[in-house]
């Protein structure tokens, strides 16, 4: 018997569309228990999430090890569904690790990232969920190229509106193409953001997080709270604010000494939302025995 713990993740960081990701301190946890006749995954997350082998976690595990002996599992999750914090990626990564442990697959970190990206479709959430910290990834000819860096010390404040926003809905508002000059601009902003993170310059990175041209100009219309939280961040000296993944969660990076005041102000200003103070999670998926 053992536990599997997977961190939530925040993708894009503004201009790093489908490429950049950050592990954050909310967790999906599986308590893997005794063998059973059938798969059973107990949770209190609502009737919409299956408790049998049709659960995404079990489906993922069985896709890698079809002959695995069923287990009883208890699942708890701090990661809200359909809010841009990598809930589906966390489930996929948990399923991969479940198969890795129960079927003794001996997968490397890179193996897990290749498999998870193939299932999820892009590396931005699954890579930090597996490797931890800040990651950059891209897919070329079905192979994931990725790297990891230590993110500068910073407090993370997430503002989570009540409403869900499925990735499919959020992608539907994106344009089919961008003008060449606009794409070059977006690429150069993202390049500079990555360089700033790697050099430890959080002030420069934070400013660049707010300059996306790929998706926020379109998705921002679905999440009006983004401009509200960003403006509050400017007033209170935050480094930067961006739409986490497909939304609706908004993530603000701020100096730790200013974080408590920002949380209080955001709670007062942004209605029908939950505001939480988090930190960068340096570790990816962990097995606790």
C-alpha contacts under 8 A as a table, 3 or more apart, distances in Angstrom:
res1	aa1	res2	aa2	distance
1	X	31	X	7.58
1	X	32	X	5.56
1	X	33	X	4.94
1	X	34	X	6.61
1	X	289	X	6.98
2	X	31	X	6.10
2	X	32	X	5.37
2	X	33	X	7.01
2	X	287	X	6.98
2	X	288	X	5.77
2	X	289	X	4.59
3	X	29	X	6.82
3	X	30	X	5.40
3	X	31	X	4.50
3	X	32	X	5.80
3	X	287	X	5.71
3	X	288	X	5.00
3	X	289	X	6.40
4	X	29	X	5.59
4	X	30	X	5.05
4	X	31	X	6.68
4	X	32	X	7.64
4	X	94	X	6.73
4	X	97	X	7.38
4	X	98	X	7.53
4	X	285	X	7.06
4	X	286	X	5.78
4	X	287	X	4.69
4	X	288	X	6.34
5	X	27	X	6.41
5	X	28	X	5.77
5	X	29	X	4.48
5	X	30	X	6.53
5	X	94	X	7.46
5	X	285	X	5.60
5	X	286	X	5.22
5	X	287	X	6.49
5	X	288	X	7.80
6	X	27	X	5.52
6	X	28	X	5.20
6	X	29	X	6.44
6	X	90	X	5.87
6	X	93	X	7.19
6	X	94	X	6.48
6	X	129	X	6.20
6	X	130	X	7.62
6	X	284	X	6.40
6	X	285	X	4.45
6	X	286	X	6.60
7	X	23	X	6.01
7	X	24	X	6.10
7	X	25	X	6.24
7	X	26	X	5.66
7	X	27	X	4.51
7	X	28	X	6.40
7	X	90	X	6.85
7	X	129	X	5.61
7	X	132	X	7.90
7	X	281	X	7.18
7	X	284	X	6.35
7	X	285	X	6.66
8	X	23	X	5.95
8	X	24	X	5.47
8	X	25	X	6.69
8	X	26	X	5.27
8	X	27	X	5.68
8	X	28	X	7.33
8	X	79	X	6.07
8	X	85	X	5.65
8	X	86	X	5.62
8	X	87	X	6.72
8	X	90	X	6.47
8	X	129	X	6.69
9	X	21	X	6.60
9	X	22	X	5.42
9	X	23	X	4.41
9	X	24	X	5.49
9	X	85	X	5.15
9	X	86	X	5.14
9	X	125	X	5.66
9	X	126	X	7.92
9	X	128	X	6.66
9	X	129	X	6.27
10	X	13	X	7.24
10	X	21	X	5.59
10	X	22	X	5.16
10	X	23	X	6.49
10	X	24	X	7.06
10	X	84	X	6.84
10	X	85	X	5.25
10	X	86	X	6.67
10	X	125	X	6.70
10	X	244	X	5.29
10	X	245	X	5.92
11	X	16	X	7.88
11	X	17	X	7.60
11	X	18	X	7.13
11	X	19	X	7.53
11	X	20	X	5.75
11	X	21	X	4.26
11	X	22	X	6.38
11	X	84	X	7.69
11	X	85	X	7.62
11	X	86	X	7.84
11	X	124	X	5.51
11	X	125	X	5.70
11	X	244	X	5.76
11	X	245	X	4.49
12	X	15	X	6.15
12	X	16	X	4.41
12	X	17	X	4.65
12	X	18	X	6.02
12	X	19	X	6.31
12	X	20	X	4.86
12	X	21	X	5.95
12	X	124	X	6.91
12	X	244	X	6.85
12	X	245	X	5.81
13	X	16	X	5.93
13	X	17	X	7.81
13	X	20	X	6.49
13	X	21	X	6.95
13	X	209	X	5.83
13	X	242	X	6.21
13	X	243	X	7.41
13	X	244	X	6.77
13	X	245	X	7.80
14	X	17	X	7.12
14	X	208	X	7.70
14	X	209	X	4.57
14	X	210	X	6.06
14	X	211	X	6.93
14	X	212	X	5.22
14	X	216	X	7.33
14	X	242	X	5.42
14	X	243	X	6.73
14	X	244	X	7.89
15	X	186	X	6.47
15	X	187	X	7.68
15	X	189	X	6.71
15	X	190	X	5.13
15	X	208	X	7.83
15	X	209	X	6.37
15	X	210	X	7.92
15	X	211	X	6.81
15	X	212	X	4.27
15	X	213	X	6.76
15	X	214	X	6.56
15	X	215	X	7.92
16	X	19	X	5.42
16	X	20	X	5.03
16	X	190	X	5.41
17	X	20	X	6.72
17	X	124	X	7.97
17	X	214	X	6.93
17	X	215	X	7.48
18	X	122	X	6.08
18	X	123	X	6.73
18	X	124	X	5.17
18	X	138	X	7.99
19	X	122	X	7.47
19	X	123	X	6.18
19	X	124	X	4.63
19	X	136	X	5.61
19	X	137	X	4.95
19	X	138	X	5.90
20	X	124	X	5.15
20	X	125	X	7.94
20	X	134	X	7.49
20	X	135	X	5.84
20	X	136	X	4.71
20	X	137	X	6.52
21	X	124	X	4.86
21	X	125	X	5.63
21	X	127	X	7.25
21	X	128	X	5.91
21	X	134	X	5.83
21	X	135	X	5.34
21	X	136	X	6.61
22	X	125	X	7.58
22	X	128	X	5.67
22	X	132	X	7.33
22	X	133	X	5.60
22	X	134	X	4.54
22	X	135	X	6.41
22	X	280	X	7.13
22	X	281	X	7.99
23	X	128	X	5.19
23	X	129	X	5.97
23	X	132	X	5.41
23	X	133	X	5.15
23	X	134	X	6.65
23	X	280	X	5.92
23	X	281	X	5.14
23	X	282	X	7.07
23	X	283	X	7.75
23	X	284	X	7.16
24	X	133	X	7.83
24	X	278	X	6.74
24	X	279	X	5.87
24	X	280	X	4.69
24	X	281	X	4.79
25	X	278	X	5.65
25	X	279	X	5.64
25	X	280	X	6.25
25	X	281	X	5.35
26	X	78	X	5.50
26	X	79	X	5.93
26	X	278	X	7.71
27	X	77	X	5.94
27	X	78	X	5.36
27	X	79	X	6.09
28	X	75	X	7.38
28	X	76	X	6.00
28	X	77	X	4.28
28	X	78	X	6.20
28	X	79	X	6.44
28	X	90	X	6.67
28	X	91	X	7.64
29	X	75	X	5.74
29	X	76	X	5.32
29	X	77	X	6.15
30	X	73	X	6.44
30	X	74	X	5.72
30	X	75	X	4.61
30	X	76	X	6.62
30	X	94	X	7.70
31	X	73	X	5.54
31	X	74	X	5.04
31	X	75	X	6.38
32	X	71	X	6.98
32	X	72	X	6.41
32	X	73	X	4.64
32	X	74	X	6.69
33	X	71	X	6.26
33	X	72	X	5.21
33	X	73	X	5.63
33	X	74	X	7.81
34	X	71	X	5.69
34	X	72	X	5.82
35	X	69	X	6.64
35	X	70	X	5.73
35	X	71	X	4.25
35	X	72	X	6.34
36	X	39	X	6.81
36	X	69	X	7.51
36	X	70	X	5.37
36	X	71	X	5.01
36	X	72	X	6.22
37	X	70	X	6.24
37	X	71	X	7.75
38	X	52	X	7.85
38	X	70	X	5.29
38	X	71	X	6.96
39	X	52	X	5.50
39	X	53	X	5.61
39	X	58	X	7.86
39	X	70	X	4.74
39	X	71	X	5.35
39	X	72	X	6.11
39	X	73	X	7.95
40	X	51	X	5.70
40	X	52	X	5.01
40	X	53	X	7.22
40	X	70	X	7.88
40	X	71	X	6.62
40	X	72	X	4.95
40	X	73	X	6.07
41	X	50	X	7.84
41	X	51	X	4.68
41	X	52	X	6.05
41	X	55	X	7.97
41	X	72	X	6.12
41	X	73	X	4.61
41	X	74	X	5.55
41	X	75	X	6.57
42	X	51	X	5.94
42	X	72	X	7.88
42	X	73	X	6.16
42	X	74	X	4.69
42	X	75	X	5.97
43	X	46	X	7.80
43	X	51	X	7.54
43	X	74	X	6.07
43	X	75	X	5.15
43	X	76	X	6.19
44	X	76	X	7.54
45	X	48	X	7.97
45	X	49	X	6.86
45	X	76	X	7.85
45	X	77	X	7.80
46	X	49	X	6.13
47	X	50	X	7.05
49	X	55	X	6.78
50	X	53	X	7.77
50	X	54	X	6.19
50	X	55	X	4.88
51	X	54	X	7.52
51	X	55	X	6.24
52	X	55	X	5.89
52	X	58	X	7.76
53	X	56	X	7.97
53	X	58	X	5.29
53	X	59	X	6.18
54	X	58	X	6.67
54	X	59	X	5.93
55	X	58	X	5.41
55	X	59	X	6.07
56	X	59	X	4.97
56	X	60	X	5.96
56	X	91	X	6.45
56	X	92	X	6.76
56	X	95	X	7.51
57	X	60	X	5.28
57	X	61	X	6.32
57	X	91	X	5.20
57	X	92	X	5.74
57	X	93	X	7.97
57	X	94	X	6.23
57	X	95	X	4.27
57	X	96	X	7.88
58	X	61	X	5.02
58	X	62	X	6.05
58	X	95	X	5.93
59	X	62	X	5.23
59	X	63	X	6.13
59	X	95	X	7.46
60	X	63	X	5.17
60	X	64	X	6.83
60	X	92	X	6.09
60	X	95	X	5.05
60	X	96	X	6.29
61	X	64	X	5.47
61	X	65	X	6.20
61	X	66	X	7.71
61	X	95	X	4.57
61	X	96	X	5.39
61	X	97	X	7.71
61	X	98	X	6.11
61	X	99	X	4.76
62	X	65	X	4.83
62	X	66	X	4.42
62	X	67	X	7.33
62	X	68	X	6.91
62	X	99	X	7.17
63	X	66	X	5.92
64	X	96	X	7.43
64	X	99	X	6.58
65	X	68	X	5.69
65	X	99	X	6.11
65	X	103	X	6.54
68	X	99	X	7.57
68	X	102	X	7.00
68	X	103	X	6.36
77	X	80	X	7.69
79	X	85	X	6.71
79	X	86	X	7.65
79	X	87	X	5.87
80	X	83	X	6.10
80	X	85	X	7.08
80	X	87	X	6.62
81	X	84	X	7.88
81	X	85	X	7.74
81	X	87	X	5.52
81	X	88	X	7.73
81	X	164	X	7.52
82	X	85	X	7.65
82	X	87	X	7.03
82	X	164	X	5.33
82	X	165	X	5.50
82	X	166	X	5.20
82	X	167	X	7.23
82	X	247	X	7.79
82	X	248	X	7.82
83	X	86	X	7.92
83	X	160	X	7.15
83	X	164	X	5.78
83	X	165	X	6.12
83	X	166	X	7.54
83	X	246	X	7.46
83	X	247	X	5.36
83	X	248	X	4.93
83	X	249	X	5.44
84	X	87	X	7.68
84	X	165	X	7.94
84	X	167	X	7.90
84	X	244	X	5.33
84	X	245	X	4.62
84	X	246	X	5.14
84	X	247	X	4.47
84	X	248	X	5.97
84	X	249	X	5.67
85	X	244	X	6.71
85	X	245	X	6.76
85	X	249	X	7.19
86	X	89	X	5.10
86	X	90	X	6.03
86	X	125	X	5.86
86	X	126	X	7.82
86	X	245	X	7.73
87	X	90	X	5.15
87	X	91	X	6.39
88	X	91	X	5.08
88	X	92	X	6.27
89	X	92	X	5.03
89	X	93	X	6.09
89	X	116	X	7.83
89	X	120	X	6.85
89	X	125	X	6.13
89	X	126	X	5.34
89	X	129	X	7.45
90	X	93	X	5.15
90	X	94	X	6.02
90	X	126	X	7.14
90	X	129	X	6.54
91	X	94	X	5.04
91	X	95	X	6.17
92	X	95	X	5.07
92	X	96	X	6.29
92	X	116	X	6.57
92	X	119	X	7.77
92	X	120	X	7.74
93	X	96	X	5.08
93	X	97	X	6.22
93	X	112	X	7.74
93	X	116	X	6.49
93	X	126	X	6.82
93	X	129	X	7.03
93	X	130	X	6.84
93	X	285	X	7.43
94	X	97	X	5.16
94	X	98	X	6.03
94	X	285	X	7.56
95	X	98	X	4.96
95	X	99	X	6.34
96	X	99	X	5.30
96	X	100	X	6.08
96	X	112	X	6.95
96	X	116	X	7.54
97	X	100	X	4.74
97	X	101	X	6.08
97	X	285	X	7.86
98	X	101	X	5.36
98	X	102	X	6.02
99	X	102	X	5.21
99	X	103	X	5.44
99	X	104	X	7.40
99	X	105	X	7.10
100	X	103	X	5.68
100	X	104	X	5.33
100	X	105	X	4.68
100	X	106	X	6.15
100	X	107	X	6.37
101	X	104	X	5.14
101	X	105	X	6.95
101	X	106	X	7.82
107	X	110	X	7.91
107	X	111	X	5.56
107	X	112	X	6.33
108	X	111	X	4.98
108	X	112	X	6.33
109	X	112	X	5.20
109	X	113	X	6.30
109	X	130	X	6.84
109	X	131	X	6.80
110	X	113	X	5.04
110	X	114	X	6.17
111	X	114	X	5.23
111	X	115	X	6.26
112	X	115	X	5.18
112	X	116	X	5.94
112	X	130	X	7.24
113	X	116	X	5.12
113	X	117	X	5.94
113	X	123	X	7.56
113	X	126	X	6.75
113	X	127	X	5.77
113	X	130	X	6.83
113	X	144	X	7.51
114	X	117	X	5.39
114	X	118	X	6.25
114	X	143	X	6.89
114	X	144	X	5.94
115	X	118	X	5.19
115	X	119	X	6.44
116	X	119	X	5.16
116	X	120	X	5.98
116	X	123	X	7.82
116	X	126	X	6.21
117	X	120	X	5.02
117	X	121	X	5.29
117	X	122	X	5.27
117	X	123	X	5.17
117	X	126	X	6.58
117	X	127	X	7.87
117	X	144	X	7.48
118	X	121	X	5.43
118	X	122	X	7.42
118	X	142	X	7.77
120	X	123	X	7.62
120	X	126	X	7.65
122	X	125	X	7.68
122	X	126	X	7.89
122	X	138	X	7.72
122	X	139	X	7.46
123	X	126	X	5.52
123	X	127	X	5.54
123	X	137	X	5.77
123	X	138	X	6.66
123	X	139	X	7.63
123	X	144	X	7.44
124	X	127	X	6.07
124	X	128	X	7.36
124	X	135	X	7.62
124	X	136	X	7.20
124	X	137	X	6.53
125	X	128	X	6.01
125	X	129	X	6.34
126	X	129	X	4.97
126	X	130	X	6.21
127	X	130	X	5.27
127	X	131	X	5.88
127	X	132	X	7.52
127	X	135	X	6.56
127	X	137	X	7.49
127	X	146	X	7.83
128	X	131	X	4.92
128	X	132	X	4.42
128	X	133	X	5.99
128	X	134	X	6.31
128	X	135	X	5.72
128	X	284	X	6.23
129	X	132	X	5.68
129	X	284	X	4.93
129	X	285	X	6.05
130	X	283	X	7.95
130	X	284	X	4.41
130	X	285	X	5.04
131	X	135	X	7.82
131	X	148	X	7.47
131	X	283	X	6.48
131	X	284	X	4.55
131	X	285	X	7.17
132	X	135	X	7.67
132	X	281	X	6.27
132	X	282	X	5.02
132	X	283	X	4.21
132	X	284	X	3.72
132	X	285	X	7.46
133	X	148	X	7.07
133	X	149	X	6.81
133	X	150	X	6.11
133	X	151	X	6.47
133	X	280	X	6.34
133	X	281	X	5.66
133	X	282	X	4.40
133	X	283	X	6.40
133	X	284	X	7.37
134	X	148	X	5.69
134	X	149	X	5.45
134	X	150	X	6.23
134	X	151	X	5.77
135	X	146	X	6.95
135	X	147	X	5.66
135	X	148	X	4.39
135	X	149	X	6.36
136	X	146	X	5.47
136	X	147	X	5.44
136	X	148	X	6.47
137	X	144	X	6.68
137	X	145	X	5.56
137	X	146	X	4.13
137	X	147	X	6.59
138	X	144	X	5.67
138	X	145	X	5.42
138	X	146	X	6.50
139	X	142	X	5.91
139	X	143	X	5.40
139	X	144	X	4.44
139	X	145	X	6.19
140	X	143	X	5.32
140	X	144	X	6.50
140	X	145	X	7.53
149	X	197	X	7.98
149	X	198	X	6.42
150	X	198	X	7.47
150	X	282	X	7.68
151	X	197	X	6.33
151	X	198	X	7.52
151	X	200	X	7.20
151	X	280	X	7.52
152	X	197	X	6.88
152	X	200	X	5.39
152	X	201	X	7.40
152	X	202	X	6.25
154	X	253	X	6.36
154	X	254	X	6.02
154	X	255	X	5.56
154	X	256	X	6.00
154	X	279	X	7.17
154	X	280	X	7.73
155	X	253	X	5.81
155	X	254	X	5.35
155	X	255	X	5.85
155	X	256	X	4.90
155	X	259	X	6.39
155	X	277	X	7.18
155	X	278	X	6.50
155	X	279	X	5.54
155	X	280	X	7.79
156	X	251	X	6.65
156	X	252	X	5.80
156	X	253	X	4.93
156	X	254	X	6.56
156	X	259	X	7.88
156	X	277	X	5.88
156	X	278	X	4.96
156	X	279	X	5.37
156	X	280	X	7.35
157	X	251	X	5.72
157	X	252	X	5.11
157	X	253	X	6.49
157	X	254	X	7.69
157	X	259	X	7.31
157	X	263	X	6.85
157	X	275	X	6.93
157	X	276	X	5.67
157	X	277	X	4.64
157	X	278	X	5.99
158	X	249	X	6.47
158	X	250	X	5.60
158	X	251	X	4.55
158	X	252	X	6.36
158	X	275	X	5.64
158	X	276	X	5.33
158	X	277	X	6.57
158	X	278	X	7.36
159	X	229	X	8.00
159	X	249	X	5.68
159	X	250	X	5.13
159	X	251	X	6.44
159	X	266	X	7.58
159	X	273	X	6.41
159	X	274	X	5.76
159	X	275	X	4.49
159	X	276	X	6.67
160	X	248	X	6.49
160	X	249	X	4.49
160	X	250	X	6.48
160	X	273	X	5.25
160	X	274	X	4.99
160	X	275	X	6.19
161	X	164	X	7.82
161	X	225	X	7.80
161	X	248	X	6.21
161	X	249	X	6.46
161	X	272	X	6.08
161	X	273	X	4.07
161	X	274	X	6.34
162	X	272	X	5.85
162	X	273	X	5.45
162	X	274	X	7.41
163	X	248	X	7.30
164	X	248	X	6.70
165	X	169	X	6.63
165	X	170	X	6.62
165	X	246	X	7.39
165	X	247	X	6.33
165	X	248	X	5.99
166	X	169	X	5.30
166	X	170	X	6.30
166	X	246	X	7.53
167	X	170	X	4.95
167	X	171	X	5.97
167	X	246	X	5.52
167	X	247	X	7.94
168	X	171	X	5.23
168	X	172	X	6.25
169	X	172	X	5.15
169	X	173	X	7.23
170	X	173	X	5.98
170	X	174	X	7.53
170	X	219	X	6.37
170	X	222	X	7.88
170	X	246	X	5.77
170	X	247	X	7.60
171	X	174	X	5.44
171	X	246	X	7.48
173	X	218	X	6.22
173	X	219	X	6.71
174	X	215	X	6.43
174	X	218	X	6.11
174	X	219	X	7.42
175	X	178	X	7.06
178	X	182	X	6.32
178	X	183	X	6.04
179	X	182	X	5.30
179	X	183	X	6.29
180	X	183	X	5.12
180	X	184	X	6.23
181	X	184	X	5.12
181	X	185	X	6.19
182	X	185	X	5.03
182	X	186	X	6.18
182	X	213	X	7.25
183	X	186	X	5.05
183	X	187	X	6.07
183	X	213	X	7.85
183	X	214	X	7.68
184	X	187	X	5.09
184	X	188	X	6.15
185	X	188	X	5.27
185	X	189	X	6.25
185	X	213	X	7.90
186	X	189	X	5.21
186	X	190	X	6.28
186	X	212	X	6.38
186	X	213	X	5.59
186	X	214	X	6.61
187	X	190	X	5.18
187	X	191	X	6.13
188	X	191	X	4.96
188	X	192	X	6.15
189	X	192	X	5.20
189	X	193	X	6.18
189	X	208	X	6.50
189	X	211	X	7.24
189	X	212	X	7.50
190	X	193	X	5.00
190	X	194	X	6.30
190	X	208	X	7.67
191	X	194	X	5.33
191	X	195	X	6.31
192	X	195	X	5.02
192	X	196	X	6.09
192	X	205	X	7.80
192	X	208	X	7.64
193	X	196	X	5.08
193	X	197	X	6.31
193	X	204	X	7.41
193	X	205	X	4.99
193	X	208	X	5.83
193	X	209	X	7.11
194	X	197	X	5.17
194	X	198	X	6.18
194	X	205	X	7.56
195	X	198	X	5.12
195	X	199	X	6.13
196	X	199	X	5.16
196	X	200	X	6.09
196	X	201	X	5.02
196	X	202	X	6.83
196	X	204	X	6.17
196	X	205	X	5.27
197	X	200	X	5.02
197	X	201	X	5.89
197	X	202	X	6.39
197	X	205	X	6.06
198	X	201	X	7.78
201	X	204	X	5.62
201	X	205	X	6.26
202	X	205	X	4.88
202	X	206	X	5.79
202	X	239	X	7.04
203	X	206	X	5.16
203	X	207	X	6.36
203	X	239	X	5.57
204	X	207	X	5.28
204	X	208	X	6.37
205	X	208	X	5.20
205	X	209	X	6.23
205	X	239	X	7.85
205	X	240	X	7.90
206	X	209	X	5.15
206	X	210	X	7.12
206	X	239	X	4.55
206	X	240	X	4.16
206	X	241	X	7.35
206	X	253	X	7.14
207	X	210	X	5.79
207	X	211	X	7.35
207	X	239	X	6.45
207	X	240	X	5.64
208	X	211	X	5.29
208	X	212	X	7.68
208	X	240	X	7.83
209	X	212	X	6.70
209	X	240	X	6.10
209	X	241	X	6.78
209	X	242	X	6.30
210	X	240	X	6.31
210	X	241	X	6.27
210	X	242	X	6.12
212	X	215	X	6.92
212	X	216	X	6.25
212	X	217	X	7.63
213	X	216	X	6.60
213	X	217	X	6.38
214	X	217	X	7.34
215	X	218	X	5.53
215	X	219	X	5.99
216	X	219	X	4.97
216	X	220	X	5.17
216	X	243	X	7.00
217	X	220	X	5.59
217	X	221	X	7.39
218	X	221	X	5.98
218	X	222	X	7.82
219	X	222	X	5.34
219	X	223	X	6.71
219	X	246	X	7.61
219	X	247	X	7.93
220	X	223	X	5.01
220	X	224	X	6.17
220	X	226	X	6.48
220	X	227	X	7.71
220	X	243	X	7.83
221	X	224	X	5.92
223	X	226	X	5.86
223	X	247	X	7.30
223	X	248	X	6.13
224	X	227	X	6.18
224	X	228	X	7.08
225	X	228	X	5.00
225	X	229	X	6.08
225	X	250	X	7.92
225	X	270	X	7.06
226	X	229	X	5.35
226	X	230	X	6.03
226	X	242	X	7.30
226	X	243	X	6.72
226	X	250	X	6.25
227	X	230	X	5.02
227	X	231	X	6.04
228	X	231	X	5.30
228	X	232	X	6.35
228	X	270	X	7.60
229	X	232	X	5.01
229	X	233	X	6.13
229	X	241	X	7.41
229	X	250	X	7.63
229	X	252	X	7.98
229	X	266	X	7.05
229	X	270	X	7.57
230	X	233	X	4.94
230	X	234	X	6.37
230	X	240	X	7.43
230	X	241	X	5.42
230	X	242	X	7.61
230	X	252	X	7.72
231	X	234	X	5.11
231	X	235	X	6.42
232	X	235	X	5.08
232	X	236	X	6.26
232	X	266	X	7.54
233	X	236	X	5.14
233	X	237	X	5.98
233	X	238	X	4.79
233	X	239	X	7.67
233	X	240	X	7.03
233	X	241	X	6.99
233	X	252	X	7.22
233	X	262	X	7.66
234	X	237	X	5.41
234	X	238	X	6.01
234	X	240	X	7.95
235	X	238	X	7.86
236	X	258	X	7.80
236	X	262	X	6.89
237	X	254	X	7.28
237	X	258	X	7.97
238	X	241	X	7.66
238	X	252	X	7.01
238	X	253	X	6.03
238	X	254	X	4.40
238	X	255	X	6.93
239	X	252	X	7.54
239	X	253	X	5.43
239	X	254	X	5.25
239	X	255	X	7.50
240	X	252	X	5.79
240	X	253	X	5.45
240	X	254	X	7.24
241	X	250	X	7.02
241	X	251	X	5.61
241	X	252	X	4.22
241	X	253	X	6.33
242	X	250	X	5.86
242	X	251	X	5.57
242	X	252	X	6.62
243	X	246	X	7.12
243	X	247	X	5.74
243	X	248	X	7.07
243	X	249	X	6.30
243	X	250	X	4.68
243	X	251	X	6.32
244	X	247	X	5.38
244	X	248	X	7.16
244	X	249	X	5.46
244	X	250	X	5.43
244	X	251	X	5.97
245	X	249	X	7.89
247	X	250	X	6.91
254	X	258	X	6.61
254	X	259	X	6.16
255	X	258	X	5.45
255	X	259	X	6.36
256	X	259	X	5.11
256	X	260	X	7.92
257	X	260	X	7.31
258	X	261	X	5.76
258	X	262	X	6.37
259	X	262	X	5.11
259	X	263	X	6.16
259	X	277	X	7.44
260	X	263	X	5.13
260	X	264	X	6.34
260	X	277	X	7.88
261	X	264	X	5.20
261	X	265	X	6.22
262	X	265	X	5.07
262	X	266	X	5.99
263	X	266	X	5.17
263	X	267	X	6.13
263	X	275	X	6.47
263	X	276	X	7.10
263	X	277	X	7.03
264	X	267	X	5.22
264	X	268	X	6.36
265	X	268	X	5.16
265	X	269	X	6.04
266	X	269	X	5.04
266	X	270	X	5.69
266	X	275	X	6.96
267	X	270	X	5.82
267	X	271	X	7.39
267	X	273	X	7.50
267	X	274	X	7.23
267	X	275	X	6.07
268	X	271	X	7.33
270	X	273	X	6.26
281	X	284	X	7.43
283	X	286	X	7.43
